[in-house]
Amino acid sequence: MFDIMIWGGAALSLTGLLGLVWSIIRVMRARRANLTDEELRAAVQSVLPLNLGALFLSVIGLMLVILGIFLG
């Protein structure tokens, strides 16, 4: 049972990590597009919820892994 918690947490953490990489890529594309200051700020603000959600998923996944190891 705890193996499912560990592997599920690892998958959740990996999903969060992929979300973080995707948000980095989106901001880098916006910076390379030579946008104005306001357009760049809007692009970064649109990526912020994705970044925070991905970070949350990653943290929850790591907590599940640690909990599964501790209890198993």
N, C-alpha and C positions, 0 to 999 in steps of 0.2 A: 504494500500500500504506500509506503513512504518513497518507493522508487518512482511511483507516478507523480508524487509531489515534487521530487527532485527534477525529473525530466520535464514535467510541466513548467516548473519554475525556470528551468534552463531555456525552454522554448519561449517563454514569456520574456525573459531577459534578452534573448537574441532578437525577438521582434522589436523590443524597445531600442536595442542597439541599431537595428536597421532603420528605425524611424529617426534616430539621431543623425545617422549618416545621410539620410534623405534630406533632413532639414539643413544640414551643412551644405549639401550640394545645391539646394534651392537658393540659399543665401549667396553662395559663390557665383551662381549664374546671374543673380540680380546685380552683384557687384561688377561683373564683367560686362554687363549690358550698358554701362555708362549712363545710368539713370540719373535724374536730378535728385537732389537731396530729399525732397518730399516723396518722390516715387520710391526711392530706396528705403526710406523709413517705412512706407506703407508695405513694401514687400517683406521687410523684416518683421513687421508687426503681424503680417498674415501667417508667417512661419512660426511665430512664438507659441501658439496653442499646440501645434504639432510637436514642437520641441519639448514643451512641458509634459505633454501626454506620453511621449516616448520615454522621457526620463522617469516618469511615474511607473510605466510598465516595466522598465528595467529594474527599478528599485524593488517593486513588488515581486518580480521574478527572482531576484537575488535573495530576498527575504524568504521566499518559499524554499529555495535551495538550501539555505542555511537551516531553516526549520526542519526540513526533511532529513538533513544529515544529523542534526542534533537529536531528533526523536527516533531516528532509525538506528 
